[in-house]
Amino acid sequence: MDEPRHLFVYGTLMSRFRHPDAVLLRSRARLVGSASVSGALYSLGAYPGLVLADDEGSPASRSLVHGELYAVPGMSGLLARLDRFEGCHPNDPEPWPFGRIIAPTTLSTGRRYNAWVYAYLGPTAGRVRLASGRFLPRS
């Protein structure tokens, strides 16, 4: 399988946020549109964590996480920067809190893409699940 040319974001990297890495993403990539992936979204405090759905019928397999899909030309340099932001760069100590994983992503139009997604790899016990599948930080 070829490496994806798209990135799905669902938290502070979305276009409505002013985080420096969100600004960088918007400057180097093209927003394709609203999209979703199968999974569960958890509050990690100031940002969310996406647990991707599995094939075993878990509750996450029946839920959608909503975000944005970006087309990213020349992805490797930008991904290295975002990997550092997400704590999963090869130079970061393990265990990593997030991992960059390929996941099927569906645009609001119904078109499907395989995209890079930063999935949460940490424990979910005691974390609040965001049933809406949307990250809406407190103001």
C-alpha positions in Angstrom: 0.0 0.0 0.0 1.3 3.5 -0.9 1.7 5.9 1.9 -1.2 8.3 2.3 -1.1 11.8 1.0 -3.7 13.0 3.4 -3.8 13.7 7.1 -6.9 13.6 9.3 -6.9 15.9 12.3 -9.5 16.0 15.1 -8.1 18.3 17.9 -5.9 21.3 18.3 -4.6 20.9 14.7 -8.0 21.7 13.2 -8.4 25.0 11.3 -10.3 26.8 14.1 -7.3 26.7 16.5 -4.4 29.0 16.6 -1.8 26.6 17.9 1.5 27.2 16.0 1.4 23.7 14.5 -2.2 24.2 13.3 -1.1 27.4 11.6 1.9 25.5 10.0 -0.5 22.8 8.8 -2.8 25.3 7.2 0.2 27.0 5.5 1.6 23.8 4.0 -1.5 21.8 3.3 -4.9 22.1 1.6 -8.0 21.6 3.7 -10.1 19.1 1.7 -13.1 19.2 4.1 -14.9 17.9 7.1 -14.3 14.2 7.6 -14.7 11.3 10.1 -13.1 8.1 11.2 -14.4 5.1 13.2 -13.3 5.4 16.8 -13.8 6.9 20.2 -12.7 10.3 21.3 -11.5 10.9 24.9 -10.7 14.1 26.8 -7.1 14.4 27.8 -7.5 17.8 29.3 -6.6 20.6 26.9 -6.7 18.2 23.9 -8.4 15.0 22.8 -7.2 11.5 22.1 -8.7 9.3 19.3 -8.8 5.5 19.9 -9.3 3.9 16.5 -12.0 1.3 16.1 -11.0 -2.3 16.0 -12.5 -5.2 14.1 -13.9 -6.9 17.2 -17.1 -4.9 17.6 -16.0 -2.7 20.4 -18.1 0.5 21.2 -15.4 2.5 19.4 -16.1 0.4 16.2 -19.7 1.8 16.2 -18.8 5.5 16.8 -17.4 8.3 14.6 -14.8 10.9 15.4 -15.2 14.1 13.5 -12.5 16.4 12.2 -10.8 17.7 9.1 -9.0 16.1 6.2 -5.9 17.8 4.7 -4.1 17.0 1.4 -0.4 17.4 2.2 2.1 17.7 -0.6 5.7 16.8 0.3 4.4 15.3 3.5 7.6 14.0 5.1 9.0 17.3 6.5 5.6 18.4 7.8 4.9 15.0 9.4 8.3 15.0 11.1 7.4 18.3 12.8 3.9 17.1 13.7 5.3 13.8 15.0 7.4 15.9 17.5 4.3 17.8 18.5 2.4 14.6 19.1 5.3 12.9 20.9 5.9 10.1 18.5 9.0 11.2 16.7 11.7 8.5 16.6 13.8 10.7 18.9 11.0 10.8 21.5 11.2 8.5 24.5 8.8 5.5 24.5 6.1 4.7 25.3 4.6 7.3 23.0 1.3 8.9 23.9 0.2 8.9 20.2 1.2 7.0 17.1 0.8 8.0 13.5 -1.4 5.3 11.9 -3.1 4.9 8.5 -6.9 4.8 8.9 -9.9 4.9 6.5 -11.4 8.3 6.5 -14.7 9.5 5.1 -15.4 13.0 3.8 -18.8 14.5 4.6 -19.5 14.0 0.8 -19.0 10.2 1.3 -15.7 10.0 -0.5 -13.2 7.8 1.3 -9.4 8.1 1.7 -6.7 6.3 3.6 -5.1 9.0 5.7 -2.5 9.4 8.5 -4.2 9.8 11.9 -2.5 10.5 15.2 -4.1 7.8 17.4 -4.0 7.9 21.2 -2.0 4.9 22.6 -2.4 5.6 26.3 -4.9 4.2 28.8 -8.5 5.3 28.7 -9.5 4.2 32.2 -10.7 7.2 34.1 -10.8 9.4 30.9 -14.1 11.1 29.8 -15.3 9.8 26.5 -16.7 12.5 24.3 -19.8 10.9 23.0 -20.4 13.5 20.3 -17.1 12.5 18.7 -16.2 16.2 18.5 -13.5 18.2 20.3 -15.1 21.3 21.7 -12.7 22.9 24.2 -14.0 25.0 27.0 -13.6 28.7 26.4 
